[in-house]
Amino acid sequence: LSPAMIHQNLKPQNILCGPNFQPKITDYVFQKIQDKSTAFVGSLPFTSPEVFLGKGYSVKSDIYSFGELM
């Protein structure tokens, strides 16, 4: 999508196993089209450093959360 859609709350509890153990991402409560919002949502252990610094969420924040998840 352009602009990108970001989840903002990737964590183990939001990934379910589907048929043949395919991962299914759930809990799109915080999902939104990327903007400059700096309000904190999500789970602390999976939150990127730039979000803690108040720079807001981005696609890179979701990639960081995914990396922590792996």
One Martini backbone bead per residue (centre of mass of N, CA, C, O) as a GRO file, in nm:
protein
   70
    1LEU     BB    1   0.100   0.033   0.015
    2SER     BB    2   0.009   0.386  -0.054
    3PRO     BB    3   0.053   0.423   0.217
    4ALA     BB    4   0.158   0.257   0.471
    5MET     BB    5   0.084  -0.010   0.684
    6ILE     BB    6   0.063  -0.025   1.040
    7HIS     BB    7   0.049  -0.205   1.342
    8GLN     BB    8   0.219  -0.146   1.643
    9ASN     BB    9   0.168  -0.476   1.773
   10LEU     BB   10   0.401  -0.680   1.760
   11LYS     BB   11   0.345  -1.013   1.890
   12PRO     BB   12   0.294  -1.330   1.993
   13GLN     BB   13  -0.020  -1.286   2.063
   14ASN     BB   14  -0.063  -1.183   1.736
   15ILE     BB   15   0.014  -1.491   1.654
   16LEU     BB   16  -0.123  -1.738   1.458
   17CYS     BB   17  -0.213  -2.069   1.374
   18GLY     BB   18  -0.268  -2.221   1.091
   19PRO     BB   19  -0.273  -2.402   0.845
   20ASN     BB   20   0.026  -2.556   0.841
   21PHE     BB   21   0.155  -2.325   1.027
   22GLN     BB   22   0.043  -2.057   0.945
   23PRO     BB   23   0.076  -1.733   0.987
   24LYS     BB   24  -0.143  -1.503   1.178
   25ILE     BB   25  -0.226  -1.179   1.186
   26THR     BB   26  -0.343  -0.986   1.461
   27ASP     BB   27  -0.466  -0.717   1.606
   28TYR     BB   28  -0.586  -0.423   1.448
   29VAL     BB   29  -0.634  -0.180   1.647
   30PHE     BB   30  -0.355   0.002   1.578
   31GLN     BB   31  -0.390   0.021   1.296
   32LYS     BB   32  -0.244   0.223   1.023
   33ILE     BB   33  -0.181   0.479   0.847
   34GLN     BB   34   0.081   0.642   0.784
   35ASP     BB   35   0.211   0.881   1.018
   36LYS     BB   36   0.293   1.135   1.281
   37SER     BB   37   0.239   0.972   1.522
   38THR     BB   38   0.336   0.965   1.893
   39ALA     BB   39   0.161   0.770   2.020
   40PHE     BB   40   0.156   0.519   2.252
   41VAL     BB   41   0.171   0.178   2.141
   42GLY     BB   42   0.192  -0.139   2.280
   43SER     BB   43   0.491  -0.330   2.349
   44LEU     BB   44   0.781  -0.290   2.505
   45PRO     BB   45   0.972  -0.534   2.398
   46PHE     BB   46   0.870  -0.447   2.075
   47THR     BB   47   0.986  -0.158   2.080
   48SER     BB   48   1.125   0.093   1.931
   49PRO     BB   49   1.347   0.346   1.995
   50GLU     BB   50   1.204   0.582   1.835
   51VAL     BB   51   0.943   0.570   2.001
   52PHE     BB   52   1.071   0.644   2.276
   53LEU     BB   53   1.175   0.931   2.140
   54GLY     BB   54   0.910   1.045   1.972
   55LYS     BB   55   0.913   0.976   1.638
   56GLY     BB   56   0.734   0.747   1.584
   57TYR     BB   57   0.577   0.557   1.354
   58SER     BB   58   0.678   0.288   1.128
   59VAL     BB   59   0.786   0.049   0.930
   60LYS     BB   60   1.048   0.015   1.098
   61SER     BB   61   0.905  -0.057   1.362
   62ASP     BB   62   0.787  -0.327   1.260
   63ILE     BB   63   1.059  -0.455   1.188
   64TYR     BB   64   1.172  -0.453   1.471
   65SER     BB   65   0.948  -0.626   1.600
   66PHE     BB   66   1.000  -0.871   1.420
   67GLY     BB   67   1.292  -0.919   1.510
   68GLU     BB   68   1.224  -0.969   1.809
   69LEU     BB   69   1.039  -1.210   1.752
   70MET     BB   70   1.269  -1.390   1.614
   0.00000   0.00000   0.00000
